[in-house]
Amino acid sequence: MKRPAPIGLFRAAFVLLGKDLLIEWRTRARLNALVFFSLSTLLLFSFALGPDTKLLERNAGGYLWLAILFASTLSMGESFRIEYENACLDGLRLAPADARAIFLAKAMGNTLLLVALGGLLIPVMVALYGVKVVLGVGPLLATLALGCMALAAPGTVYAAIASNARARDVLLPLLLFPLIVPALLASAKAMMLVLQGDPMNQLNSWFGLLGGFNLIYWGLGFALFPRVIED
Amino acid sequence: MQAPAPASPPAIALHDVSKRYGRHWALARLTYSLPPGRSLLLTGHNGSGKTTLLRLVATALSPTAGHIEVLGRNTVSDRDTVRQNIALLSHASFLYEDLTAQQNLTVLARLLGLPSPTDVANELLTRVGLTRRTQSPVRQFSAGMRKRLAIARLLMKAPSLALLDEPFGELDPSGIQAMETIIGELKASGVTVILATHLIEQGLSLCEERLHLSEGRAVAA
Protein backbone atom coordinates (compact mmCIF):
# COMPACT_ATOMS: atom_id res chain seq x y z
CA MET A 1 0.00 0.00 0.00
CA LYS A 2 1.21 3.49 -0.84
CA ARG A 3 2.45 5.58 2.13
CA PRO A 4 -0.38 7.97 3.01
CA ALA A 5 0.16 11.74 3.00
CA PRO A 6 -1.09 13.69 6.05
CA ILE A 7 -4.23 15.79 5.53
CA GLY A 8 -4.75 19.39 6.64
CA LEU A 9 -5.99 20.61 10.00
CA PHE A 10 -9.51 21.61 8.97
CA ARG A 11 -10.05 18.55 6.79
CA ALA A 12 -9.01 16.35 9.72
CA ALA A 13 -11.38 18.29 11.99
CA PHE A 14 -14.31 17.66 9.64
CA VAL A 15 -13.43 13.94 9.30
CA LEU A 16 -13.46 13.66 13.11
CA LEU A 17 -16.66 15.72 13.42
CA GLY A 18 -18.30 13.37 10.90
CA LYS A 19 -17.14 10.39 12.98
CA ASP A 20 -18.57 11.90 16.20
CA LEU A 21 -21.91 12.74 14.56
CA LEU A 22 -22.10 9.22 13.11
CA ILE A 23 -21.54 7.69 16.56
CA GLU A 24 -24.13 10.07 18.02
CA TRP A 25 -26.63 9.10 15.31
CA ARG A 26 -26.01 5.36 15.77
CA THR A 27 -26.56 5.46 19.53
CA ARG A 28 -28.72 8.57 20.08
CA ALA A 29 -28.41 7.76 23.80
CA ARG A 30 -26.68 11.03 24.65
CA LEU A 31 -29.24 13.26 22.92
CA ASN A 32 -32.19 11.37 24.44
CA ALA A 33 -30.72 11.66 27.95
CA LEU A 34 -29.95 15.36 27.46
CA VAL A 35 -33.44 16.18 26.20
CA PHE A 36 -35.16 14.50 29.15
CA PHE A 37 -32.72 15.96 31.68
CA SER A 38 -33.09 19.53 30.41
CA LEU A 39 -36.88 19.26 30.04
CA SER A 40 -37.02 18.12 33.68
CA THR A 41 -34.87 21.11 34.66
CA LEU A 42 -37.23 23.56 32.93
CA LEU A 43 -40.22 21.89 34.59
CA LEU A 44 -38.54 21.98 38.01
CA PHE A 45 -37.96 25.74 37.71
CA SER A 46 -41.64 26.28 37.05
CA PHE A 47 -42.62 24.02 39.99
CA ALA A 48 -40.12 25.72 42.30
CA LEU A 49 -41.39 29.23 41.49
CA GLY A 50 -45.07 28.29 41.76
CA PRO A 51 -47.86 29.98 39.84
CA ASP A 52 -46.13 33.39 39.53
CA THR A 53 -46.22 33.57 35.72
CA LYS A 54 -44.76 37.10 35.64
CA LEU A 55 -41.60 35.91 37.41
CA LEU A 56 -41.26 32.92 35.07
CA GLU A 57 -41.79 35.12 32.02
CA ARG A 58 -39.26 37.72 33.20
CA ASN A 59 -36.50 35.17 33.91
CA ALA A 60 -37.26 32.63 31.18
CA GLY A 61 -34.00 33.32 29.29
CA GLY A 62 -31.93 32.68 32.40
CA TYR A 63 -33.72 29.41 33.17
CA LEU A 64 -33.23 28.25 29.58
CA TRP A 65 -29.48 28.85 29.78
CA LEU A 66 -29.23 27.11 33.16
CA ALA A 67 -30.98 24.07 31.69
CA ILE A 68 -28.55 24.08 28.74
CA LEU A 69 -25.55 24.57 31.05
CA PHE A 70 -26.48 21.66 33.34
CA ALA A 71 -27.10 19.43 30.30
CA SER A 72 -23.79 20.52 28.75
CA THR A 73 -21.76 19.04 31.61
CA LEU A 74 -23.34 15.63 30.90
CA SER A 75 -22.94 16.02 27.16
CA MET A 76 -19.31 17.10 27.09
CA GLY A 77 -18.14 14.47 29.57
CA GLU A 78 -19.81 11.82 27.42
CA SER A 79 -18.13 13.13 24.26
CA PHE A 80 -14.74 12.13 25.72
CA ARG A 81 -15.91 8.86 27.28
CA ILE A 82 -16.07 7.34 23.78
CA GLU A 83 -12.47 8.46 23.15
CA TYR A 84 -11.12 6.86 26.32
CA GLU A 85 -12.97 3.57 25.71
CA ASN A 86 -10.43 1.27 23.99
CA ALA A 87 -7.90 4.15 24.15
CA CYS A 88 -9.34 5.60 20.92
CA LEU A 89 -7.79 8.97 21.74
CA ASP A 90 -4.35 7.32 21.63
CA GLY A 91 -5.33 5.82 18.28
CA LEU A 92 -6.18 9.29 16.97
CA ARG A 93 -2.98 10.85 18.34
CA LEU A 94 -0.82 8.15 16.78
CA ALA A 95 -2.71 8.15 13.46
CA PRO A 96 -1.48 11.00 13.57
CA ALA A 97 -4.39 13.42 13.90
CA ASP A 98 -3.48 16.98 14.88
CA ALA A 99 -4.56 17.56 18.49
CA ARG A 100 -6.00 20.93 17.42
CA ALA A 101 -8.18 19.14 14.87
CA ILE A 102 -9.47 16.90 17.66
CA PHE A 103 -10.32 20.02 19.70
CA LEU A 104 -12.11 21.69 16.80
CA ALA A 105 -14.10 18.54 16.01
CA LYS A 106 -15.15 17.99 19.62
CA ALA A 107 -15.99 21.65 20.24
CA MET A 108 -18.00 21.90 16.99
CA GLY A 109 -19.79 18.62 17.80
CA ASN A 110 -20.65 19.83 21.31
CA THR A 111 -21.85 23.17 19.91
CA LEU A 112 -24.14 21.44 17.40
CA LEU A 113 -25.56 19.18 20.07
CA LEU A 114 -26.26 22.08 22.44
CA VAL A 115 -27.84 24.18 19.65
CA ALA A 116 -30.08 21.22 18.74
CA LEU A 117 -30.97 20.84 22.41
CA GLY A 118 -31.72 24.56 22.70
CA GLY A 119 -33.87 24.33 19.55
CA LEU A 120 -35.96 21.63 21.24
CA LEU A 121 -36.18 23.46 24.57
CA ILE A 122 -37.27 26.86 23.25
CA PRO A 123 -40.80 25.80 22.13
CA VAL A 124 -41.23 24.00 25.47
CA MET A 125 -40.11 27.14 27.33
CA VAL A 126 -42.51 29.29 25.29
CA ALA A 127 -45.40 26.97 26.12
CA LEU A 128 -44.45 26.35 29.75
CA TYR A 129 -43.52 29.89 30.81
CA GLY A 130 -45.95 31.74 28.53
CA VAL A 131 -43.26 33.90 26.86
CA LYS A 132 -43.24 35.43 23.37
CA VAL A 133 -40.22 35.74 21.09
CA VAL A 134 -40.56 39.48 20.46
CA LEU A 135 -37.47 39.95 18.24
CA GLY A 136 -38.13 36.89 16.06
CA VAL A 137 -36.31 33.71 15.12
CA GLY A 138 -33.11 35.23 13.64
CA PRO A 139 -31.82 36.94 16.82
CA LEU A 140 -33.04 33.94 18.84
CA LEU A 141 -30.90 31.51 16.81
CA ALA A 142 -27.93 33.89 16.86
CA THR A 143 -28.10 34.10 20.67
CA LEU A 144 -28.42 30.34 20.94
CA ALA A 145 -25.46 29.71 18.61
CA LEU A 146 -23.14 32.26 20.25
CA GLY A 147 -24.03 31.09 23.77
CA CYS A 148 -23.59 27.39 22.93
CA MET A 149 -20.23 28.10 21.30
CA ALA A 150 -19.12 29.92 24.45
CA LEU A 151 -20.07 26.88 26.57
CA ALA A 152 -18.63 24.28 24.20
CA ALA A 153 -15.05 25.51 23.76
CA PRO A 154 -13.97 25.67 27.44
CA GLY A 155 -16.22 22.69 28.19
CA THR A 156 -14.35 20.59 25.62
CA VAL A 157 -10.95 21.43 27.13
CA TYR A 158 -12.12 20.77 30.68
CA ALA A 159 -13.94 17.57 29.66
CA ALA A 160 -10.66 16.27 28.21
CA ILE A 161 -8.89 17.10 31.50
CA ALA A 162 -11.65 15.68 33.69
CA SER A 163 -12.09 12.48 31.66
CA ASN A 164 -8.85 11.10 33.05
CA ALA A 165 -9.69 11.91 36.66
CA ARG A 166 -11.42 9.62 39.13
CA ALA A 167 -13.99 12.22 40.22
CA ARG A 168 -14.68 13.32 36.63
CA ASP A 169 -18.43 13.81 37.10
CA VAL A 170 -17.79 16.38 39.84
CA LEU A 171 -14.61 17.86 38.40
CA LEU A 172 -16.05 19.07 35.10
CA PRO A 173 -18.73 21.39 36.58
CA LEU A 174 -16.27 22.55 39.26
CA LEU A 175 -13.78 23.63 36.60
CA LEU A 176 -16.27 24.88 34.03
CA PHE A 177 -18.86 26.87 35.97
CA PRO A 178 -16.59 29.64 37.33
CA LEU A 179 -15.00 30.17 33.92
CA ILE A 180 -18.18 30.55 31.91
CA VAL A 181 -20.08 32.84 34.32
CA PRO A 182 -19.46 35.97 32.15
CA ALA A 183 -20.54 34.18 28.96
CA LEU A 184 -23.58 32.71 30.72
CA LEU A 185 -24.55 36.16 31.96
CA ALA A 186 -24.21 37.65 28.47
CA SER A 187 -26.21 34.78 26.93
CA ALA A 188 -29.01 35.12 29.49
CA LYS A 189 -29.18 38.92 29.05
CA ALA A 190 -29.25 38.59 25.24
CA MET A 191 -31.96 35.92 25.43
CA MET A 192 -34.11 38.09 27.70
CA LEU A 193 -33.86 40.95 25.20
CA VAL A 194 -34.82 38.60 22.36
CA LEU A 195 -37.84 37.37 24.33
CA GLN A 196 -39.01 40.66 25.85
CA GLY A 197 -37.97 43.22 23.25
CA ASP A 198 -35.02 45.57 22.95
CA PRO A 199 -36.22 49.21 23.21
CA MET A 200 -32.72 50.51 24.10
CA ASN A 201 -30.89 48.65 21.27
CA GLN A 202 -28.63 46.75 23.67
CA LEU A 203 -28.70 43.40 21.88
CA ASN A 204 -25.79 44.11 19.56
CA SER A 205 -23.57 45.01 22.53
CA TRP A 206 -24.31 41.64 24.14
CA PHE A 207 -23.65 39.90 20.81
CA GLY A 208 -20.31 41.73 20.61
CA LEU A 209 -19.44 40.63 24.12
CA LEU A 210 -20.36 37.02 23.35
CA GLY A 211 -18.29 37.20 20.15
CA GLY A 212 -15.33 38.42 22.21
CA PHE A 213 -15.74 35.61 24.75
CA ASN A 214 -15.89 33.10 21.89
CA LEU A 215 -12.69 34.45 20.37
CA ILE A 216 -10.89 34.07 23.70
CA TYR A 217 -12.34 30.66 24.60
CA TRP A 218 -11.85 29.09 21.14
CA GLY A 219 -8.39 30.64 20.75
CA LEU A 220 -7.21 29.41 24.15
CA GLY A 221 -8.75 25.98 23.61
CA PHE A 222 -7.09 25.67 20.21
CA ALA A 223 -3.70 26.63 21.66
CA LEU A 224 -3.87 24.64 24.90
CA PHE A 225 -5.58 21.43 23.84
CA PRO A 226 -2.41 19.69 22.53
CA ARG A 227 -0.86 20.10 26.00
CA VAL A 228 -3.96 18.60 27.59
CA ILE A 229 -3.98 15.35 25.62
CA GLU A 230 -0.26 14.72 25.09
CA ASP A 231 1.82 12.94 27.76
CA MET B 1 37.80 9.33 -4.29
CA GLN B 2 34.09 8.65 -3.89
CA ALA B 3 32.57 9.61 -0.54
CA PRO B 4 31.10 6.67 1.39
CA ALA B 5 27.29 6.44 1.35
CA PRO B 6 25.76 7.78 4.56
CA ALA B 7 24.86 4.95 6.94
CA SER B 8 21.14 4.42 7.63
CA PRO B 9 20.13 5.47 11.13
CA PRO B 10 19.20 2.72 13.59
CA ALA B 11 15.56 1.64 13.51
CA ILE B 12 15.38 2.67 17.15
CA ALA B 13 18.02 4.14 19.45
CA LEU B 14 17.36 4.40 23.18
CA HIS B 15 19.70 6.70 25.09
CA ASP B 16 19.54 6.30 28.89
CA VAL B 17 15.75 6.12 28.73
CA SER B 18 13.76 6.11 31.96
CA LYS B 19 10.03 6.27 32.56
CA ARG B 20 8.39 6.83 35.91
CA TYR B 21 4.72 6.43 36.89
CA GLY B 22 4.29 8.18 40.23
CA ARG B 23 7.00 6.61 42.40
CA HIS B 24 7.41 3.50 40.27
CA TRP B 25 10.18 3.37 37.67
CA ALA B 26 8.81 1.30 34.75
CA LEU B 27 12.07 1.72 32.80
CA ALA B 28 15.43 2.65 34.29
CA ARG B 29 18.31 4.05 32.21
CA LEU B 30 17.77 1.79 29.22
CA THR B 31 20.25 2.12 26.37
CA TYR B 32 19.83 0.05 23.22
CA SER B 33 20.14 0.35 19.46
CA LEU B 34 18.35 -1.77 16.86
CA PRO B 35 20.18 -1.85 13.52
CA PRO B 36 18.10 -1.02 10.43
CA GLY B 37 16.45 -3.98 8.74
CA ARG B 38 16.56 -6.16 11.88
CA SER B 39 13.53 -7.19 13.93
CA LEU B 40 13.44 -7.26 17.71
CA LEU B 41 11.79 -9.62 20.15
CA LEU B 42 11.02 -8.03 23.52
CA THR B 43 10.66 -10.50 26.36
CA GLY B 44 10.21 -10.23 30.10
CA HIS B 45 7.73 -10.98 32.86
CA ASN B 46 4.53 -9.01 33.37
CA GLY B 47 5.43 -5.52 34.57
CA SER B 48 9.00 -5.72 33.25
CA GLY B 49 8.49 -2.62 31.06
CA LYS B 50 7.76 -4.11 27.60
CA THR B 51 4.51 -2.23 27.01
CA THR B 52 5.94 1.00 28.40
CA LEU B 53 8.91 0.69 26.04
CA LEU B 54 6.65 0.10 23.03
CA ARG B 55 4.44 3.06 23.99
CA LEU B 56 7.51 5.28 24.39
CA VAL B 57 8.82 4.28 20.94
CA ALA B 58 5.30 4.84 19.52
CA THR B 59 5.29 8.39 21.06
CA ALA B 60 2.16 7.59 23.06
CA LEU B 61 4.30 8.43 26.12
CA SER B 62 7.25 10.74 26.65
CA PRO B 63 10.33 9.55 28.55
CA THR B 64 10.89 10.93 32.05
CA ALA B 65 14.64 11.05 31.29
CA GLY B 66 16.84 10.24 28.31
CA HIS B 67 15.76 10.34 24.69
CA ILE B 68 14.64 8.03 21.90
CA GLU B 69 15.27 8.19 18.19
CA VAL B 70 13.11 6.30 15.71
CA LEU B 71 14.59 6.07 12.20
CA GLY B 72 16.88 8.95 13.18
CA ARG B 73 14.06 11.21 14.45
CA ASN B 74 13.60 12.29 18.06
CA THR B 75 10.30 11.03 19.48
CA VAL B 76 9.59 14.27 21.36
CA SER B 77 10.86 17.09 19.13
CA ASP B 78 9.90 15.37 15.86
CA ARG B 79 6.85 13.52 17.11
CA ASP B 80 4.57 13.97 14.10
CA THR B 81 7.16 12.62 11.65
CA VAL B 82 7.77 9.60 13.90
CA ARG B 83 4.01 9.00 14.14
CA GLN B 84 3.66 8.99 10.37
CA ASN B 85 6.20 6.17 10.16
CA ILE B 86 5.13 3.88 12.98
CA ALA B 87 2.07 1.78 13.79
CA LEU B 88 1.24 0.28 17.17
CA LEU B 89 -0.78 -2.85 17.86
CA SER B 90 -1.62 -2.34 21.51
CA HIS B 91 -3.54 -4.14 24.27
CA ALA B 92 -6.21 -1.48 23.67
CA SER B 93 -7.74 -1.86 20.22
CA PHE B 94 -8.20 1.88 19.37
CA LEU B 95 -11.62 0.86 17.97
CA TYR B 96 -14.93 2.72 18.34
CA GLU B 97 -17.48 0.28 19.76
CA ASP B 98 -20.50 1.90 18.09
CA LEU B 99 -19.01 2.04 14.59
CA THR B 100 -18.89 -0.93 12.25
CA ALA B 101 -15.62 -2.60 11.28
CA GLN B 102 -15.73 -0.84 7.92
CA GLN B 103 -16.53 2.57 9.45
CA ASN B 104 -13.64 2.26 11.91
CA LEU B 105 -11.22 1.68 9.06
CA THR B 106 -12.81 4.30 6.80
CA VAL B 107 -12.38 7.02 9.43
CA LEU B 108 -8.66 6.19 9.67
CA ALA B 109 -8.32 6.03 5.87
CA ARG B 110 -9.85 9.52 5.60
CA LEU B 111 -7.55 10.87 8.31
CA LEU B 112 -4.59 9.43 6.44
CA GLY B 113 -5.77 11.00 3.19
CA LEU B 114 -6.03 7.68 1.34
CA PRO B 115 -7.99 7.67 -1.92
CA SER B 116 -11.14 5.45 -1.98
CA PRO B 117 -11.31 4.89 1.80
CA THR B 118 -14.13 2.34 1.59
CA ASP B 119 -12.28 0.21 -0.98
CA VAL B 120 -9.11 0.29 1.12
CA ALA B 121 -11.12 -0.69 4.21
CA ASN B 122 -12.80 -3.60 2.42
CA GLU B 123 -9.49 -4.83 1.02
CA LEU B 124 -7.93 -4.90 4.49
CA LEU B 125 -10.98 -6.53 6.06
CA THR B 126 -10.66 -9.31 3.50
CA ARG B 127 -6.95 -9.65 4.27
CA VAL B 128 -7.61 -10.20 8.00
CA GLY B 129 -10.55 -12.55 7.43
CA LEU B 130 -13.44 -10.26 8.44
CA THR B 131 -15.19 -10.08 5.05
CA ARG B 132 -18.52 -11.30 6.42
CA ARG B 133 -18.60 -8.86 9.35
CA THR B 134 -17.79 -5.56 7.64
CA GLN B 135 -21.13 -4.01 8.62
CA SER B 136 -21.24 -5.32 12.21
CA PRO B 137 -20.61 -2.88 15.05
CA VAL B 138 -17.40 -3.59 16.94
CA ARG B 139 -19.48 -3.94 20.13
CA GLN B 140 -20.64 -7.33 18.76
CA PHE B 141 -17.09 -8.59 18.05
CA SER B 142 -15.24 -11.26 20.01
CA ALA B 143 -11.77 -10.48 21.40
CA GLY B 144 -10.12 -12.32 18.51
CA MET B 145 -12.13 -10.42 15.91
CA ARG B 146 -11.20 -7.14 17.55
CA LYS B 147 -7.55 -8.14 17.34
CA ARG B 148 -7.94 -8.91 13.61
CA LEU B 149 -9.56 -5.52 13.06
CA ALA B 150 -6.78 -3.82 15.03
CA ILE B 151 -4.27 -5.54 12.72
CA ALA B 152 -6.15 -4.21 9.69
CA ARG B 153 -5.89 -0.76 11.28
CA LEU B 154 -2.13 -1.21 11.68
CA LEU B 155 -1.68 -2.38 8.08
CA MET B 156 -3.59 0.64 6.76
CA LYS B 157 -0.80 2.93 7.99
CA ALA B 158 1.81 1.12 5.84
CA PRO B 159 4.42 1.80 8.55
CA SER B 160 8.21 1.62 8.38
CA LEU B 161 8.24 0.39 11.99
CA ALA B 162 5.53 -1.92 13.36
CA LEU B 163 5.24 -2.20 17.15
CA LEU B 164 3.32 -5.31 18.15
CA ASP B 165 2.34 -5.76 21.79
CA GLU B 166 1.23 -9.36 22.40
CA PRO B 167 0.03 -9.82 18.79
CA PHE B 168 -0.91 -13.50 19.34
CA GLY B 169 -3.07 -12.84 22.42
CA GLU B 170 -6.79 -13.65 22.04
CA LEU B 171 -6.26 -15.23 18.62
CA ASP B 172 -7.34 -18.78 17.74
CA PRO B 173 -4.82 -21.12 16.02
CA SER B 174 -5.85 -19.96 12.54
CA GLY B 175 -5.56 -16.35 13.71
CA ILE B 176 -2.07 -17.01 15.11
CA GLN B 177 -1.04 -18.54 11.80
CA ALA B 178 -2.49 -15.57 9.90
CA MET B 179 -0.64 -13.19 12.24
CA GLU B 180 2.66 -15.01 11.63
CA THR B 181 2.05 -14.71 7.89
CA ILE B 182 1.33 -10.98 8.20
CA ILE B 183 4.47 -10.39 10.29
CA GLY B 184 6.48 -12.33 7.69
CA GLU B 185 4.99 -10.20 4.90
CA LEU B 186 5.73 -7.00 6.79
CA LYS B 187 9.37 -8.04 7.23
CA ALA B 188 9.65 -9.11 3.60
CA SER B 189 8.43 -5.67 2.53
CA GLY B 190 11.20 -4.00 4.57
CA VAL B 191 9.19 -3.07 7.68
CA THR B 192 11.11 -3.26 10.96
CA VAL B 193 9.10 -5.24 13.50
CA ILE B 194 9.36 -4.96 17.28
CA LEU B 195 7.41 -7.71 18.94
CA ALA B 196 6.58 -8.16 22.63
CA THR B 197 5.24 -11.60 23.47
CA HIS B 198 5.31 -14.35 26.06
CA LEU B 199 5.32 -16.94 23.24
CA ILE B 200 9.11 -16.88 23.04
CA GLU B 201 9.60 -19.68 20.50
CA GLN B 202 7.21 -18.07 18.06
CA GLY B 203 8.86 -14.70 18.63
CA LEU B 204 12.37 -16.09 18.12
CA SER B 205 11.33 -17.64 14.82
CA LEU B 206 10.24 -14.19 13.60
CA CYS B 207 12.95 -11.90 15.03
CA GLU B 208 16.73 -11.73 14.69
CA GLU B 209 17.40 -9.68 17.82
CA ARG B 210 16.21 -10.13 21.39
CA LEU B 211 15.98 -7.74 24.33
CA HIS B 212 15.01 -9.19 27.70
CA LEU B 213 13.68 -6.77 30.29
CA SER B 214 13.48 -7.23 34.03
CA GLU B 215 12.16 -4.46 36.30
CA GLY B 216 12.74 -1.92 33.57
CA ARG B 217 16.34 -2.88 32.84
CA ALA B 218 17.91 -4.86 30.02
CA VAL B 219 19.30 -8.17 31.30
CA ALA B 220 20.72 -11.32 29.72
CA ALA B 221 17.91 -13.70 28.71
Contacts between the chains, C-beta under 8 A, distances in Angstrom:
chain1	res1	chain2	res2	distance
A	1	B	120	7.5
A	1	B	155	7.3
A	1	B	156	7.3
A	1	B	158	4.5
A	2	B	158	7.0
A	3	B	158	5.3
A	4	B	112	3.7
A	4	B	113	5.4
A	4	B	114	5.2
A	4	B	157	7.2
A	4	B	158	6.8
A	5	B	112	8.0
A	5	B	113	5.1
A	6	B	80	7.8
A	6	B	84	6.4
A	6	B	112	7.6
A	6	B	113	6.5
A	7	B	110	7.7
A	7	B	111	6.7
A	7	B	112	7.4
A	7	B	113	4.2
A	12	B	111	6.0
A	15	B	107	6.7
A	15	B	110	4.5
A	15	B	111	5.5
A	16	B	107	7.9
A	16	B	111	7.6
A	18	B	107	8.0
A	19	B	96	7.4
A	19	B	99	7.4
A	19	B	103	8.0
A	19	B	107	4.8
A	22	B	99	6.8
A	22	B	103	6.8
A	23	B	96	6.2
A	23	B	98	5.0
A	23	B	99	6.4
A	26	B	98	5.0
A	26	B	99	7.2
A	26	B	137	7.5
A	27	B	98	5.3
A	82	B	96	6.6
A	82	B	97	7.8
A	82	B	98	7.4
A	85	B	96	8.0
A	85	B	97	6.2
A	86	B	92	5.2
A	86	B	93	4.9
A	86	B	94	6.1
A	86	B	95	5.3
A	86	B	96	7.4
A	86	B	97	6.9
A	87	B	90	6.8
A	87	B	92	3.5
A	87	B	93	7.9
A	87	B	94	6.0
A	88	B	94	5.7
A	88	B	95	7.2
A	88	B	96	5.9
A	90	B	60	5.3
A	90	B	90	7.3
A	90	B	92	6.8
A	90	B	94	6.4
A	91	B	92	8.0
A	91	B	94	2.8
A	91	B	95	7.7
A	91	B	108	7.9
A	91	B	153	7.5
A	92	B	111	7.7
A	93	B	59	8.0
A	93	B	60	7.0
A	93	B	83	7.5
A	94	B	58	6.0
A	94	B	59	6.8
A	94	B	60	6.2
A	94	B	83	5.5
A	94	B	86	7.4
A	94	B	87	7.8
A	94	B	88	5.9
A	94	B	94	7.9
A	95	B	83	7.3
A	95	B	108	6.3
A	95	B	111	5.1
A	95	B	112	6.9
A	95	B	157	7.7
A	96	B	79	7.9
A	96	B	80	5.6
A	96	B	83	3.7
A	96	B	84	6.3
A	97	B	111	5.4
A	230	B	62	7.6
A	231	B	60	7.0
A	231	B	61	4.8
A	231	B	62	4.8
